[in-house]
Amino acid sequence: MVRKATKVSKIGSWLCVLLALISGYTLYCGNAELCIAQSDDIIWSKPLNLSNTPQSSGNPAIVADSYGYVHVFWSEEVAGEAMRPEDMGRSGNTILYTRWDGANWTAPVDILFVPSEQIADFVAVDVDTENRLHAIWTGQSNFYYSNAPSWQADSAHVWSTPIILASDSARSAWESDIMADASGGLHVIYSKRGDMPGIYHIRSLDGGQTWSEAVRLSEPFGPLERSFCHVKIIADGMGYLHAVWQTTQDEGYGQAVYYARSVDNGEHWSAPWQFGYRDPGDTFVEWPYLTAYGVSEIHLIYIDGGTQGRLHRISLDNGRTWSGSHHIIPELEGVNGYVIPVVDGAGNMHLIANMRTRAGQLVGIYYARWNRNSWSPTIPIDNSSAAASSAHYTAATVRLGNEIYIVYNQLQGSEIWLLRGMLSSVKPLPTAELPSPIEPTLAAPAVNNVPAVSEVISRPSQPSPDWRTQPYEQSSGGEILLFSLGTSVLLVGGVMIWMRVHNRRQICRERKF
């Protein structure tokens, strides 16, 4: 838990913020949080170790709801061997959770655990219009799903019984993702091995109780492609769905990046468009990330070729056509995970990059801002903490429109860290009214219907004929842009399982933050 500051330190903190905003310099304020002021009025907190356990903690996910809660999930090797400082992370057996309420973090608690599974990793989470959390994660060969009301999610008892959404799948990195749309629907994309390998989409229109038949989005592998990973799905302001994924080759390097879209809520999908391919001499083509900006604008950032900077493409027409690729943030290099654009409540877009400087080789978390047609120069927001030198696998979200939250994995020693950025120039959104307090009850199990795989690949539309050669500059309304996440966490009947859960939570209560 976050310790309460004394009255003097609180005053000092506010003075620090005020001076930082006036001066524009980085200031240290005694026991208060580190204040980093920038021209765009963002004050960044001191990095905080959220996990702080001797066991392996890795691969975080984060989401914020309209109550003002920030929810953080990660994979933890509960009751496993202690990690030495020099050890690298490994897959955990349980999904852990902590929540921020605007003042404090809850003690981490294990919420999702399948007794027959040795692995629970690569969790993806979204929140729906009713403030219910929906999570999907990777097991040894299955993808599992569960949900819970966000305001009670710190109790394992309220999470629904995990079900298997797909089998004969998994065992690469970030092979599934989940998204809740504005109409209350849930969409999952995942990779599948076996007889019909590919990227598949399923959806639920009843809050995760039942799921549709799976539809394949991808084409058969090319001669150099061996597996899928790093999948993402989003919806834009029109409700259209957009999906990206990558393939890998024999040595595990990213071979190609693909994109597909649906304009009818996932009933049909376009043919996949290949946005990048690993040519001779290239190292990586991978880590694609999508962000919707406004009603019709989509931004795609990915690695193509070497490790320096990133490539950026923009669509101004909901993914129908795309700009050419443009090289961005050339002052940074390295491949530590996604480079993530997030949008605040005032419509400003911010870039979070987990990379290193080319000159100083300072690894850490960097920040830039979208200036409507280009990105500002990056600045460090953590390149000196215990986590910075091995920081990997960043995720980010925006709370109430004016706060940016970033989680990342300290790979050596295996901890989960967090940064918070306060946007002083953006007015916070009003919080939703919490439901009346009720006693937590065991959620009803979801229907364990593993979706059937459809052999039909439905594609009503094809990409624009000139999408590969279309110049980066595009106009929209006369304005030219240079770029403009079966069995359950159960109420345990057996004494051995009860003792394990009890001991875990006791450990969590003893952690210091």
C-alpha positions in Angstrom: 0.0 0.0 0.0 1.1 3.5 -0.6 2.1 5.2 2.7 0.3 8.3 3.7 2.4 11.4 3.5 2.7 13.8 6.4 1.0 17.2 6.1 4.4 18.8 5.5 5.3 16.4 2.7 1.9 16.9 1.0 2.4 20.7 1.0 5.9 20.1 -0.3 4.6 17.9 -3.1 2.2 20.6 -4.3 4.9 23.2 -4.2 7.0 20.9 -6.2 4.3 20.5 -8.8 3.7 24.3 -8.9 7.4 25.1 -9.3 7.9 22.4 -11.9 5.0 23.8 -14.0 6.5 27.3 -13.8 10.1 26.3 -14.5 9.8 23.4 -16.8 12.7 21.6 -15.0 12.9 18.2 -13.3 12.7 18.8 -9.6 13.2 16.6 -6.5 10.9 17.2 -3.5 12.3 15.4 -0.6 10.0 12.5 0.3 7.4 13.6 -2.2 7.1 12.0 -5.6 9.5 12.9 -8.3 8.1 15.7 -10.4 8.9 15.9 -14.1 7.4 18.9 -15.8 7.2 19.3 -19.6 5.9 21.8 -22.0 2.6 19.9 -22.3 2.0 20.1 -18.6 2.5 16.4 -17.6 3.7 15.7 -14.1 5.2 12.2 -13.8 5.3 10.2 -10.6 8.2 8.4 -9.1 8.3 4.7 -10.4 6.5 2.4 -8.0 7.1 -1.4 -7.6 3.6 -2.9 -7.6 4.4 -6.6 -7.3 7.4 -6.5 -4.9 7.6 -10.3 -4.3 10.5 -12.8 -4.4 8.8 -14.9 -7.0 8.6 -14.2 -10.7 6.1 -11.5 -11.7 5.6 -10.7 -15.4 3.7 -9.5 -18.5 1.3 -6.9 -17.0 -2.0 -5.6 -18.3 -3.9 -2.5 -17.3 -7.3 -0.9 -17.8 -9.3 1.9 -16.2 -13.1 2.1 -15.7 -15.5 5.0 -15.4 -15.6 4.8 -11.5 -12.0 6.0 -11.5 -10.5 2.6 -10.7 -7.3 1.5 -12.4 -6.9 -2.3 -12.6 -3.5 -4.0 -13.0 -3.0 -7.7 -13.7 0.1 -9.8 -14.2 1.4 -13.4 -14.2 2.9 -14.6 -10.9 4.7 -17.8 -10.0 2.8 -18.1 -6.6 4.6 -20.4 -4.2 7.4 -20.8 -6.7 11.1 -20.4 -6.2 12.5 -17.1 -5.2 14.1 -15.1 -8.0 17.7 -13.8 -7.7 18.3 -10.2 -8.8 20.0 -11.4 -12.0 17.4 -13.9 -12.9 15.1 -13.3 -15.9 11.3 -13.6 -15.7 9.4 -16.8 -16.4 5.7 -17.7 -16.9 3.7 -17.7 -13.7 0.9 -20.1 -12.6 -1.6 -17.4 -11.4 -3.0 -14.1 -12.4 -2.5 -11.5 -9.7 -4.4 -8.2 -9.4 -4.2 -4.8 -7.7 -6.4 -1.7 -8.0 -5.9 2.0 -7.6 -8.9 4.1 -6.3 -7.3 7.5 -6.7 -5.5 7.5 -3.4 -4.2 3.9 -2.7 -3.3 0.6 -4.3 -4.9 -2.5 -2.9 -2.7 -5.3 -1.7 -2.1 -7.7 -4.6 -4.3 -10.8 -4.6 -4.4 -13.9 -6.7 -7.7 -13.9 -8.5 -7.5 -16.3 -11.4 -6.0 -19.8 -11.0 -6.8 -23.1 -12.8 -5.7 -26.0 -10.6 -5.0 -28.3 -13.5 -2.9 -25.6 -15.2 0.8 -25.0 -14.6 0.7 -21.7 -16.6 -1.3 -18.5 -16.4 0.3 -15.8 -18.5 -0.1 -13.1 -21.1 -3.4 -11.8 -19.7 -5.4 -9.3 -21.7 -8.3 -7.3 -20.1 -11.0 -4.8 -21.1 -13.9 -3.2 -19.4 -17.4 -3.0 -20.8 -20.0 -0.3 -20.8 -21.4 -1.7 -17.5 -18.0 -1.5 -15.8 -17.5 -5.3 -15.9 -13.9 -6.6 -16.4 -13.3 -9.3 -19.0 -10.0 -11.2 -19.0 -8.4 -13.7 -21.3 -5.1 -15.4 -20.6 -2.8 -18.2 -21.9 -2.5 -21.6 -20.3 -0.2 -24.5 -21.4 -2.3 -25.1 -24.5 -5.6 -23.3 -23.9 -7.0 -19.8 -23.7 -9.1 -19.1 -20.6 -11.8 -16.5 -20.0 -13.3 -15.0 -16.9 -15.2 -11.8 -15.9 -16.1 -9.8 -12.8 -17.7 -6.5 -11.7 -14.8 -4.0 -11.7 -15.8 -2.5 -8.3 -15.4 -6.0 -6.6 -12.6 -7.4 -8.7 -10.2 -7.6 -5.8 -12.1 -10.6 -4.5 -11.5 -13.9 -6.3 -15.0 -15.0 -5.3 -16.7 -12.7 -7.7 -14.8 -13.8 -10.8 -16.7 -16.2 -13.0 -15.6 -19.7 -13.4 -12.8 -19.7 -16.0 -13.8 -21.4 -19.3 -11.7 -22.6 -22.2 -12.3 -20.3 -25.2 -9.9 -22.1 -27.5 -7.8 -25.3 -27.2 -4.9 -26.6 -29.3 -3.6 -23.1 -29.2 -1.3 -20.8 -27.3 2.3 -21.1 -26.2 3.8 -18.1 -27.8 3.7 -14.4 -26.6 0.5 -12.4 -26.5 -1.5 -14.7 -28.7 -4.9 -13.5 -27.6 -6.6 -10.2 -27.0 -10.1 -9.1 -25.9 -12.1 -6.0 -26.5 -15.5 -4.8 -25.3 -17.4 -2.6 -27.8 -19.7 0.3 -27.2 -22.8 -1.9 -27.7 -21.9 -4.3 -24.9 -20.4 -7.0 -27.2 -17.2 -8.8 -26.5 -14.6 -9.6 -29.2 -11.6 -12.0 -28.9 -8.9 -12.8 -31.4 -6.5 -15.6 -30.8 -4.0 -17.8 -32.7 -4.6 -21.5 -33.3 -2.2 -24.3 -34.1 -3.0 -27.9 -35.2 -4.8 -28.8 -38.4 -6.1 -25.3 -39.2 -3.5 -22.8 -37.8 -4.5 -19.1 -38.0 -5.8 -16.0 -36.4 -9.4 -16.4 -35.3 -12.2 -14.1 -34.1 -15.1 -15.0 -31.8 -17.6 -12.7 -30.1 -20.2 -12.8 -27.3 -23.4 -10.7 -27.3 -24.5 -11.8 -23.8 -21.6 -10.7 -21.5 -19.4 -13.8 -22.1 -22.0 -16.4 -21.4 -22.0 -17.9 -24.9 -19.6 -17.4 -27.8 -20.0 -17.4 -31.6 -18.4 -19.8 -34.0 -14.8 -18.9 -34.7 -13.9 -17.3 -38.0 -10.4 -17.3 -39.4 -8.9 -13.9 -40.3 -5.5 -15.0 -41.6 -4.3 -16.7 -44.7 -2.2 -19.9 -44.8 1.4 -19.4 -43.8 3.9 -18.2 -46.3 7.1 -20.3 -46.9 9.0 -18.6 -44.1 6.2 -18.2 -41.6 5.9 -20.7 -38.6 3.7 -19.2 -35.9 1.5 -16.2 -34.8 1.8 -13.8 -31.9 1.3 -10.2 -30.7 -2.4 -9.9 -31.7 -4.5 -6.8 -31.0 -8.1 -5.9 -31.6 -9.8 -2.4 -31.3 -12.9 -0.6 -32.4 -13.0 2.9 -33.9 -15.4 5.7 -33.4 -17.8 4.2 -36.0 -17.8 0.8 -34.3 -15.7 -0.9 -37.0 -13.3 -3.6 -35.8 -9.6 -3.6 -36.5 -7.2 -6.5 -35.9 -3.4 -6.8 -36.3 -1.0 -9.7 -35.7 2.4 -10.9 -36.7 4.0 -14.1 -37.9 7.4 -15.5 -36.8 10.0 -17.5 -38.7 12.2 -20.5 -37.6 14.5 -18.5 -35.2 11.6 -16.7 -33.6 12.1 -13.3 -35.3 9.1 -11.5 -36.6 8.5 -12.3 -40.2 5.4 -10.2 -41.2 2.8 -7.8 -39.9 -0.9 -8.2 -41.0 -4.1 -6.2 -40.6 -7.8 -6.9 -41.2 -11.0 -5.0 -40.5 -14.7 -5.6 -40.1 -17.4 -3.1 -40.8 -20.3 -5.3 -39.5 -19.4 -6.1 -35.9 -17.3 -9.1 -36.9 -19.8 -10.9 -39.2 -17.3 -10.5 -42.0 -13.7 -9.5 -42.3 -11.5 -8.1 -45.0 -8.7 -10.1 -46.5 -5.5 -9.6 -44.4 -3.2 -6.8 -45.6 0.5 -7.4 -45.3 2.0 -4.2 -43.9 5.5 -5.4 -43.4 7.7 -8.3 -44.4 11.2 -9.4 -43.2 13.5 -9.0 -46.2 17.1 -10.2 -46.4 19.2 -8.2 -44.0 16.3 -7.3 -41.8 16.1 -8.4 -38.2 12.5 -7.8 -37.0 9.0 -7.2 -38.5 6.8 -7.4 -35.4 5.0 -5.8 -32.4 2.1 -4.1 -34.2 -0.1 -1.8 -32.1 -3.4 -0.1 -33.1 -5.0 3.0 -31.6 -8.2 4.7 -32.7 -8.0 8.5 -32.8 -11.3 10.3 -33.2 -14.1 8.9 -35.3 -12.3 7.7 -38.4 -8.6 7.9 -37.8 -6.5 4.8 -37.0 -2.8 4.7 -36.1 -0.6 1.7 -36.5 3.0 1.5 -35.0 5.3 -1.5 -35.5 8.9 -2.6 -36.1 10.1 -3.2 -39.6 13.7 -4.0 -40.5 16.1 -3.0 -37.7 15.8 -1.9 -34.2 16.0 1.9 -34.6 12.9 3.9 -34.2 9.5 2.6 -35.4 7.3 2.7 -38.5 4.0 4.6 -38.3 1.0 4.3 -40.7 -2.3 6.2 -40.5 -5.7 5.6 -42.0 -8.1 8.6 -42.2 -11.1 6.5 -43.4 -11.6 3.8 -40.8 -9.0 1.5 -42.2 -10.2 1.4 -45.8 -6.9 2.9 -47.1 -3.6 3.6 -45.4 -0.7 5.9 -45.7 2.7 4.7 -46.5 5.1 4.0 -43.6 6.9 6.8 -41.9 10.0 6.4 -39.7 9.4 7.9 -36.2 11.4 8.4 -33.0 14.7 7.8 -34.7 16.6 8.9 -31.5 15.5 5.6 -29.8 16.3 1.9 -30.6 15.7 -1.5 -29.1 12.9 -4.1 -29.0 11.4 -4.3 -25.5 7.7 -4.6 -26.4 4.9 -2.4 -27.8 5.2 1.3 -28.5 1.9 2.5 -27.3 -0.2 5.6 -28.3 -3.0 6.5 -25.8 -5.6 9.3 -26.2 -6.6 11.5 -23.3 -10.0 13.1 -22.6 -9.3 16.2 -24.6 -8.4 14.3 -27.7 -4.6 14.6 -27.3 -2.5 11.5 -28.2 0.6 10.5 -26.2 3.3 7.9 -27.1 4.8 5.6 -24.6 8.0 3.9 -25.7 10.0 1.2 -23.9 13.4 1.6 -25.6 16.8 3.0 -25.2 18.7 6.0 -26.5 21.0 5.5 -29.4 23.8 7.7 -28.0 23.7 7.1 -24.3 22.2 3.6 -24.4 19.9 4.5 -21.5 17.1 1.9 -21.3 13.8 2.8 -19.9 10.4 4.4 -20.5 10.2 7.4 -22.9 7.4 9.8 -23.8 6.4 11.9 -26.8 3.3 13.8 -27.8 1.4 13.9 -31.1 1.3 17.3 -32.6 -1.4 16.6 -35.1 1.1 15.9 -37.9 4.3 14.6 -36.1 5.6 13.3 -32.8 7.6 15.6 -30.5 11.1 14.5 -29.5 11.1 11.8 -26.8 12.0 12.5 -23.2 12.8 10.0 -20.5 10.2 9.4 -17.7 12.1 6.5 -16.2 15.7 5.6 -17.2 17.2 5.5 -13.7 15.0 3.3 -11.4 15.8 -0.3 -10.5 13.4 -1.3 -13.2 14.7 0.8 -16.1 17.8 -1.1 -17.2 15.7 -4.3 -18.0 12.3 -2.7 -18.6 10.1 -4.7 -21.0 6.5 -5.3 -22.0 4.9 -2.0 -21.3 1.1 -1.5 -21.2 -0.8 1.8 -20.6 -4.2 3.3 -20.0 -5.9 6.6 -19.3 -7.9 7.3 -16.1 -10.8 9.8 -16.2 -9.3 11.5 -19.2 -6.5 13.3 -17.6 -4.1 10.7 -16.0 -1.8 8.3 -17.9 -0.9 5.0 -16.1 2.0 2.9 -17.4 3.0 -0.6 -16.2 6.1 -2.4 -17.2 8.1 -5.5 -16.4 11.5 -5.4 -14.7 12.8 -8.4 -16.5 15.9 -9.0 -14.2 14.4 -9.8 -10.8 10.9 -10.0 -12.3 8.9 -7.2 -10.8 5.9 -5.1 -12.1 6.4 -1.3 -12.0 4.1 1.7 -12.5 4.4 5.3 -13.6 1.6 7.9 -13.4 1.4 11.0 -15.5 -1.0 13.9 -14.5 -2.3 16.1 -17.3 -2.8 19.4 -15.6 -4.2 21.1 -18.7 -7.0 18.4 -19.2 -10.2 18.5 -17.2 -11.0 15.2 -15.6 -14.1 13.3 -16.6 -16.8 12.9 -14.0 -16.8 9.5 -12.2 -19.8 7.1 -12.5 -21.8 6.4 -9.4 -20.8 3.1 -7.7 -23.5 0.5 -7.1 -24.9 0.1 -3.6 -22.5 -2.0 -1.5 -23.3 -5.7 -1.6 -21.6 -8.7 -0.1 -19.4 -10.5 -2.6 -20.9 -13.8 -3.9 -19.5 -16.5 -6.1 -20.3 -15.6 -9.6 -22.3 -18.0 -11.7 -20.2 -20.0 -14.0 -20.1 -19.1 -17.7 -21.2 -21.6 -20.3 -18.1 -23.6 -21.3 -18.8 -23.7 -25.0 -15.6 -23.9 -26.9 -16.3 -22.1 -30.2 -16.2 -24.3 -33.3 -13.8 -23.3 -36.0 -15.3 -22.1 -39.2 -13.6 -23.1 -42.4 -15.3 -20.3 -44.2 -13.2 -17.1 -44.4 -15.7 -14.4 -45.1 -14.3 -11.3 -46.8 -16.6 -8.9 -48.5 -14.0 -6.3 -49.3 -10.5 -6.0 -50.6 -7.9 -3.4 -49.8 -7.5 -0.3 -52.0 -5.5 -1.3 -55.1 -2.9 1.3 -54.3 -2.5 0.8 -50.6 1.1 -0.3 -50.8 2.2 2.7 -52.8 -0.1 5.4 -51.4 2.0 8.3 -50.2 2.2 9.1 -46.5 0.6 12.5 -47.0 -3.2 12.3 -47.1 -5.9 14.9 -47.0 -9.1 14.8 -45.0 -11.4 17.8 -45.2 -8.6 19.8 -46.8 -6.1 19.2 -44.0 -2.9 17.4 -45.1 -1.2 15.2 -42.5 2.4 14.2 -42.5 1.1 11.5 -40.3 -1.8 12.4 -38.8 -6.9 -10.6 -23.1 -12.8 -25.5 -17.8 -12.2 -24.7 -14.4 -12.4 -21.9 -11.9 -10.8 -20.1 -9.0 -13.2 -22.1 -6.8 -14.6 -21.7 -3.4 -12.3 -24.5 -2.3 -13.7 -27.5 -0.6 -10.4 -29.3 0.1 -8.2 -28.3 3.0 -5.0 -28.3 0.9 -6.3 -25.9 -1.7 -7.8 -23.6 1.0 -4.5 -23.5 2.8 -2.7 -22.6 -0.4 -5.1 -19.7 -1.2 -5.0 -18.5 2.4 -1.2 -18.5 2.5 -1.0 -16.6 -0.7 -3.2 -13.9 0.5 -1.3 -13.7 3.8 1.9 -13.2 1.8 0.2 -10.4 -0.1 -0.9 -8.7 3.1 2.7 -8.7 4.3 4.1 -7.0 1.2 5.2 -3.4 1.6 4.8 -0.7 -1.0 
